[in-house]
Amino acid sequence: MSDLFTESEDDYKPYIVPKNVKARFEFFPGIGVREIAMILLAGIVGLSVGFIFNFITGSILWVGLAIPTGAFMTLLVKPNPRTGRNTLDILKDMRRFKASPKRYYYQFGEGRGN
């Protein structure tokens, strides 16, 4: 009876997930729920700024603000196919790197120069 509940080395088989399998749901390659939400948010912000602009000037140019902001956000959140990272994440990493200390305490030994 105790043999039923014990695992031996022979019974253990690891489940290997291939590298190209993704666990995240995507509508288009590289654009998932998070990216769609950011694009819609940018479009809503563009529309709201456009409506404010419309109330101030009375011009129909408010439509011209919604489309470019949505397109700009698409460029920010769509991942690069080669690296798999989007522009927004790269900008966040650059900001975090600039905020980190840059002083290195390594000293060269003799014969290596100053």
Buried (B, 14 or more C-beta within 10 A) or exposed (E): EEEEEEEEEEEEEEEEEEEEEEEEEEEEEBBBEEBBEBBEEBBEBBBEBBEEBBEEEEEEEBEEBBEEBBBEBBEBBBBEEEEEEBEBBEEEEEEEEEEEEEEEEEEEEEEEEE
